[in-house]
Amino acid sequence: MIVGLLVNPIAGMGGRVGLKGTDGVVEEAIKRGATPIAPGRALEFLTRLESVLTMMKNEDEIRIITCPGKMGEDIVQEAGLKHEIVDIDIENSTNAADTRECVLALYEKGVRLLVFVGGDGTARDILDSVTDFELEDIQVLGVPSGVKMYSGIFVVHPVDAAEVIRLVFDGTAQSAEFEVMDADEEAIRKDQFIIRLYGYLTGPSVPARFQGAKQASPETTDEQEAQEAIAKYVTEQISDSGSYILGPGTTVKTVTDMLDVKKTTLGVDVYHDGKIHTDVNERAILELVKDFNKAWIIVSPIGHQGMLFGRGNQQISPGIIKRVGKDNIMVISTPSKLKGIAGEVLRVDTGDSKVDEMLRGYIRVVTDYNEMRLIKIE
């Protein structure tokens, strides 16, 4: 079995700095202090893969072939795994053309299971490669490292990718078609939600390990009334002395509508003493919140995926979550949204394994006025 690895080294850099993506804004992200995310995500995957290979009696039957330099070689070397490198040249500032060339080179080396570390934009580039080069017998597996990651091709967490590879090797994983979706980042930066389905990639079918595609909240009267009931309860809990870090989404926006302040629907905001600071990044949150003992995070899970942190709200970083603490995280969701979440469990993928572990277990979810449910975070 030959496994290919492709890393998009710039994926996810626009998240914590509040750019809502990295397409076309890498230099701006760096100016704002962004650091690479993808290498760390790739290392998480490879570290677990090493453990999986060690437990296998026939570990030498899996070969790893990767792309040169920062598109795979560097991180596989750091992980200490045996590997081969495709013989191609890549630009110092990598782009979609480098991705396409890597995909073809890996395929020609015999790769039929391609693991990529990136976001929706990377998934689109791989889809284009698979389509244009007619690579019909290749399976693709996404390790999340982007900002939005609406596509269904991604596993929930980098370590899940290693477990999927084990199941593929054992012959117990079937194949399925996964959506490749992407949002218009320029529109999102203007607080406009425009998302499109670009096509499908074939990948291993291990439903418990994959996040699934995002689903928007239904725009029905019942849903709106449920959101308003939740918002009424939440606004009654807000104190003048507290600081409230507000995640993206229409459910949270209903809270600010009731407070009569304007929120960015697709951004992260901070509310304190009757005033709102809109579209903040990680640095701004740290500057605005003077006392984290009196700070709260109000967040709603992503439809169908059930993600609380790590998809589209990276401005609420692991460091901020640790400062606030699990007890001061208020999760809000309508009953219909909870019912539509796969397995009716919530998920986190903050990029910090210790923070993920801190969040695991049960958490209270406000589902109506003064009504709550205990939901498990996996």
C-alpha positions as CSV (number, residue, x, y, z in Angstrom):
1,M,0.0,0.0,0.0
2,I,1.4,3.4,-1.0
3,V,0.2,6.5,0.8
4,G,0.9,9.9,-0.6
5,L,1.2,13.1,1.5
6,L,0.7,16.6,0.3
7,V,0.9,19.6,2.7
8,N,-0.3,23.1,1.8
9,P,2.1,25.1,4.0
10,I,0.0,28.3,4.1
11,A,-3.4,26.7,4.8
12,G,-5.1,28.2,7.9
13,M,-2.8,31.1,8.4
14,G,-5.6,33.6,8.1
15,G,-7.7,32.2,10.9
16,R,-6.5,33.5,14.2
17,V,-5.6,36.9,12.7
18,G,-9.2,37.4,11.6
19,L,-8.9,37.2,7.8
20,K,-11.5,34.3,7.6
21,G,-9.2,32.5,5.1
22,T,-5.8,32.7,3.5
23,D,-6.7,32.8,-0.3
24,G,-4.9,35.8,-1.7
25,V,-4.0,37.4,1.7
26,V,-0.9,35.5,2.8
27,E,1.2,38.6,3.0
28,E,-1.4,40.4,5.0
29,A,-1.7,37.4,7.4
30,I,2.0,37.5,8.0
31,K,1.9,41.2,8.6
32,R,-0.7,40.6,11.3
33,G,1.6,38.0,13.0
34,A,0.2,34.8,11.5
35,T,2.4,31.7,11.8
36,P,2.1,28.4,9.7
37,I,-0.6,26.0,10.9
38,A,-0.4,23.1,8.5
39,P,3.0,21.7,9.6
40,G,1.8,21.2,13.1
41,R,-1.4,19.5,11.8
42,A,0.6,17.3,9.6
43,L,2.9,16.3,12.5
44,E,-0.1,15.4,14.6
45,F,-1.2,13.0,11.8
46,L,2.2,11.6,11.3
47,T,2.9,11.0,15.0
48,R,-0.3,8.9,15.2
49,L,0.5,7.2,12.0
50,E,3.8,6.2,13.4
51,S,2.1,4.6,16.4
52,V,-0.3,2.8,14.1
53,L,2.5,1.5,11.9
54,T,4.4,0.3,15.0
55,M,1.4,-1.7,16.2
56,M,1.0,-3.4,12.8
57,K,2.9,-6.6,12.3
58,N,3.4,-5.8,8.6
59,E,4.2,-2.1,8.9
60,D,6.8,-2.2,6.1
61,E,4.0,-2.9,3.6
62,I,2.9,0.7,3.8
63,R,5.2,3.1,1.9
64,I,5.0,6.9,2.3
65,I,5.7,9.1,-0.7
66,T,5.5,12.9,-0.3
67,C,6.2,16.2,-2.0
68,P,9.5,18.1,-1.7
69,G,10.4,20.7,1.0
70,K,7.6,22.3,3.0
71,M,4.9,20.5,1.0
72,G,5.7,17.3,2.8
73,E,9.3,16.3,2.9
74,D,10.3,18.6,5.8
75,I,7.6,17.4,8.2
76,V,8.0,13.7,7.4
77,Q,11.7,14.0,8.2
78,E,10.8,15.7,11.5
79,A,8.4,12.9,12.3
80,G,11.2,10.4,11.6
81,L,9.3,8.2,9.2
82,K,10.7,6.3,6.2
83,H,9.6,8.1,3.0
84,E,10.3,8.8,-0.6
85,I,10.1,12.2,-2.4
86,V,8.7,12.9,-5.8
87,D,11.3,14.5,-8.1
88,I,9.7,17.9,-8.9
89,D,10.5,21.6,-8.3
90,I,8.2,23.7,-6.3
91,E,8.1,27.5,-5.8
92,N,9.2,29.0,-2.6
93,S,5.8,30.6,-2.3
94,T,3.7,27.6,-3.1
95,N,0.6,27.9,-5.2
96,A,-2.2,25.9,-6.9
97,A,0.1,24.9,-9.8
98,D,2.5,23.3,-7.3
99,T,-0.4,21.3,-5.8
100,R,-1.5,20.1,-9.2
101,E,2.1,19.0,-10.2
102,C,2.5,17.2,-6.8
103,V,-0.8,15.3,-7.3
104,L,0.2,14.1,-10.7
105,A,3.7,13.1,-9.6
106,L,2.4,11.2,-6.6
107,Y,-0.1,9.4,-8.8
108,E,2.6,8.4,-11.3
109,K,4.6,7.0,-8.4
110,G,1.8,4.6,-7.6
111,V,-0.1,6.6,-5.0
112,R,-3.8,5.6,-4.8
113,L,-4.5,7.0,-1.3
114,L,-3.6,10.7,-1.1
115,V,-3.6,12.4,2.2
116,F,-3.6,16.2,2.0
117,V,-3.2,18.8,4.8
118,G,-5.0,22.0,4.0
119,G,-8.5,23.6,3.7
120,D,-11.3,23.9,1.2
121,G,-9.1,25.7,-1.3
122,T,-6.6,22.8,-1.3
123,A,-9.5,20.3,-1.7
124,R,-10.6,22.3,-4.8
125,D,-7.1,22.2,-6.3
126,I,-6.9,18.5,-5.8
127,L,-10.4,18.0,-7.3
128,D,-9.2,20.0,-10.3
129,S,-6.2,17.8,-10.6
130,V,-8.1,14.5,-10.3
131,T,-10.6,15.8,-12.9
132,D,-8.2,17.3,-15.4
133,F,-5.7,14.4,-15.3
134,E,-8.5,11.8,-15.1
135,L,-7.2,10.1,-12.0
136,E,-10.3,8.0,-11.5
137,D,-8.9,5.3,-9.2
138,I,-7.4,7.6,-6.5
139,Q,-8.9,8.0,-3.1
140,V,-8.4,11.3,-1.1
141,L,-8.3,12.0,2.6
142,G,-8.3,15.5,4.0
143,V,-6.5,16.5,7.2
144,P,-8.1,19.8,8.4
145,S,-5.8,22.8,8.5
146,G,-7.8,25.5,6.8
147,V,-10.1,28.1,8.3
148,K,-13.6,27.2,7.1
149,M,-13.5,23.6,5.9
150,Y,-17.1,23.2,4.7
151,S,-16.2,20.1,2.6
152,G,-17.1,16.6,3.7
153,I,-13.7,15.2,2.6
154,F,-12.0,16.1,5.9
155,V,-11.6,13.9,9.0
156,V,-12.6,15.5,12.3
157,H,-9.1,15.6,13.7
158,P,-5.6,14.9,12.2
159,V,-5.2,11.7,14.3
160,D,-8.4,10.3,12.7
161,A,-6.6,10.2,9.3
162,A,-4.1,7.7,10.7
163,E,-6.9,5.4,11.9
164,V,-8.6,5.6,8.5
165,I,-5.4,4.5,6.8
166,R,-5.2,1.5,9.2
167,L,-8.8,0.5,8.2
168,V,-8.1,0.9,4.5
169,F,-5.0,-1.3,4.9
170,D,-7.1,-3.9,6.8
171,G,-9.6,-3.8,4.0
172,T,-12.5,-2.9,6.2
173,A,-13.1,0.6,4.8
174,Q,-15.3,1.0,1.8
175,S,-15.2,4.0,-0.5
176,A,-17.7,6.9,-0.8
177,E,-18.1,10.2,-2.6
178,F,-17.4,13.3,-0.5
179,E,-18.5,16.9,-1.2
180,V,-15.9,19.5,-2.1
181,M,-17.3,22.9,-1.1
182,D,-15.8,26.3,-0.7
183,A,-17.0,29.8,0.3
184,D,-16.1,33.1,-1.4
185,E,-13.6,34.5,1.1
186,E,-13.9,38.0,-0.3
187,A,-17.6,37.8,0.3
188,I,-17.1,36.4,3.8
189,R,-14.8,39.3,4.7
190,K,-17.7,41.6,3.7
191,D,-20.0,39.4,6.0
192,Q,-21.8,37.8,3.0
193,F,-22.2,34.1,3.0
194,I,-21.7,32.6,-0.5
195,I,-20.9,28.9,-0.7
196,R,-20.7,26.6,-3.6
197,L,-20.5,22.9,-4.3
198,Y,-17.6,22.3,-6.7
199,G,-17.8,18.5,-7.1
200,Y,-17.0,15.2,-5.4
201,L,-13.8,13.3,-4.4
202,T,-13.7,9.6,-3.7
203,G,-12.4,8.7,-0.2
204,P,-12.5,6.0,2.4
205,S,-15.9,5.6,4.0
206,V,-15.4,5.7,7.8
207,P,-18.3,8.0,8.9
208,A,-17.3,8.2,12.5
209,R,-14.0,9.8,11.5
210,F,-15.2,12.3,9.0
211,Q,-16.8,15.7,9.8
212,G,-19.3,15.8,6.9
213,A,-20.3,18.8,5.0
214,K,-21.6,21.9,6.7
215,Q,-25.4,22.5,6.7
216,A,-26.9,26.0,7.1
217,S,-29.7,26.6,9.7
218,P,-33.2,26.4,8.1
219,E,-34.8,29.7,7.6
220,T,-38.2,28.8,9.0
221,T,-40.6,30.5,11.4
222,D,-40.1,27.7,14.0
223,E,-36.3,28.0,13.8
224,Q,-36.4,31.8,14.2
225,E,-38.8,31.5,17.2
226,A,-36.5,29.0,18.8
227,Q,-33.5,31.2,18.2
228,E,-35.3,34.1,19.8
229,A,-36.3,32.1,22.9
230,I,-32.7,31.1,23.3
231,A,-31.6,34.8,22.8
232,K,-34.0,36.0,25.4
233,Y,-32.6,33.6,28.0
234,V,-29.0,34.5,27.1
235,T,-29.5,38.3,27.3
236,E,-31.0,37.9,30.7
237,Q,-27.8,36.2,31.9
238,I,-25.5,39.0,30.6
239,S,-24.0,41.3,33.2
240,D,-22.5,44.8,32.8
241,S,-19.2,43.7,34.3
242,G,-18.8,40.7,32.0
243,S,-17.0,40.4,28.7
244,Y,-18.6,38.2,26.1
245,I,-16.7,36.7,23.2
246,L,-19.3,35.9,20.5
247,G,-18.7,33.3,17.9
248,P,-20.1,33.5,14.3
249,G,-23.5,32.3,13.0
250,T,-27.1,33.3,12.9
251,T,-28.0,31.8,16.3
252,V,-25.5,34.0,18.1
253,K,-26.5,37.0,16.0
254,T,-30.0,36.7,17.3
255,V,-28.6,37.4,20.8
256,T,-27.0,40.6,19.6
257,D,-30.1,41.6,17.7
258,M,-32.0,41.4,21.0
259,L,-29.3,43.5,22.7
260,D,-29.8,46.0,19.9
261,V,-26.2,45.9,18.7
262,K,-24.9,45.0,15.3
263,K,-22.8,41.8,15.1
264,T,-20.8,40.4,12.2
265,T,-22.6,37.3,11.2
266,L,-19.5,35.5,10.0
267,G,-17.0,37.0,12.4
268,V,-16.1,36.9,16.1
269,D,-17.1,39.9,18.2
270,V,-16.6,41.1,21.8
271,Y,-19.5,42.6,23.8
272,H,-18.9,44.5,27.0
273,D,-20.8,47.2,29.0
274,G,-23.4,47.7,26.2
275,K,-20.8,48.1,23.5
276,I,-19.7,45.7,20.8
277,H,-16.3,45.4,19.1
278,T,-16.8,43.8,15.8
279,D,-14.8,41.4,13.6
280,V,-11.9,40.9,16.1
281,N,-8.9,38.6,15.9
282,E,-7.1,36.7,18.6
283,R,-4.8,39.7,19.5
284,A,-7.8,42.1,19.7
285,I,-9.6,39.7,22.1
286,L,-6.6,39.5,24.4
287,E,-6.4,43.3,24.4
288,L,-10.2,43.9,24.9
289,V,-10.9,41.4,27.7
290,K,-9.4,42.9,30.8
291,D,-10.5,40.2,33.2
292,F,-10.9,36.6,31.9
293,N,-12.4,35.5,35.2
294,K,-15.4,37.5,34.1
295,A,-15.3,36.5,30.5
296,W,-17.7,34.2,28.6
297,I,-17.6,32.6,25.2
298,I,-21.0,32.2,23.5
299,V,-20.8,29.9,20.5
300,S,-23.2,27.7,18.4
301,P,-22.1,24.4,16.7
302,I,-21.8,24.2,13.0
303,G,-24.8,22.5,11.4
304,H,-24.4,18.7,10.8
305,Q,-20.7,18.8,11.7
306,G,-21.3,19.7,15.3
307,M,-18.0,21.6,15.5
308,L,-17.8,24.1,18.4
309,F,-14.2,25.3,17.9
310,G,-11.7,24.9,15.1
311,R,-13.9,25.6,12.1
312,G,-14.4,29.3,11.1
313,N,-13.8,30.7,14.6
314,Q,-10.0,30.2,15.0
315,Q,-9.9,33.8,16.4
316,I,-11.1,32.1,19.6
317,S,-7.7,30.4,20.0
318,P,-6.7,27.6,22.4
319,G,-5.0,30.3,24.6
320,I,-8.3,32.2,24.9
321,I,-10.3,29.1,25.6
322,K,-7.9,28.2,28.4
323,R,-8.2,31.6,29.9
324,V,-12.0,31.5,29.9
325,G,-12.4,27.9,31.0
326,K,-14.9,25.3,30.1
327,D,-17.4,26.4,32.8
328,N,-17.7,29.8,31.1
329,I,-18.5,28.5,27.6
330,M,-22.1,29.0,26.8
331,V,-23.2,26.7,23.9
332,I,-26.5,27.6,22.2
333,S,-28.4,25.6,19.7
334,T,-32.0,25.1,18.6
335,P,-33.3,21.5,19.0
336,S,-33.6,21.1,15.2
337,K,-29.9,21.9,14.7
338,L,-28.9,19.5,17.5
339,K,-31.0,16.8,15.9
340,G,-29.3,17.4,12.5
341,I,-25.8,16.9,14.0
342,A,-24.3,13.5,13.1
343,G,-24.6,11.3,16.2
344,E,-25.9,14.3,18.2
345,V,-22.5,14.8,19.7
346,L,-20.3,18.0,19.6
347,R,-16.7,18.1,18.4
348,V,-13.7,20.3,18.9
349,D,-10.5,20.6,16.9
350,T,-8.7,23.6,18.4
351,G,-5.2,22.7,17.2
352,D,-4.1,22.1,20.8
353,S,-4.6,18.6,22.1
354,K,-4.5,19.6,25.7
355,V,-7.3,22.1,25.2
356,D,-9.3,19.5,23.2
357,E,-8.9,17.2,26.1
358,M,-10.0,19.9,28.6
359,L,-13.2,20.4,26.6
360,R,-14.1,16.7,26.2
361,G,-17.0,15.4,28.3
362,Y,-20.4,16.8,28.7
363,I,-21.4,20.5,28.3
364,R,-24.7,22.3,28.8
365,V,-26.4,23.5,25.7
366,V,-29.1,26.1,25.9
367,T,-31.9,24.9,23.6
368,D,-34.8,27.1,24.6
369,Y,-35.8,29.7,27.2
370,N,-34.4,28.4,30.5
371,E,-34.1,24.9,29.0
372,M,-30.8,23.0,28.6
373,R,-29.5,19.7,27.5
374,L,-26.2,17.9,28.4
375,I,-24.4,17.1,25.2
376,K,-21.2,15.1,24.9
377,I,-18.1,16.7,23.3
378,E,-16.0,14.1,21.6
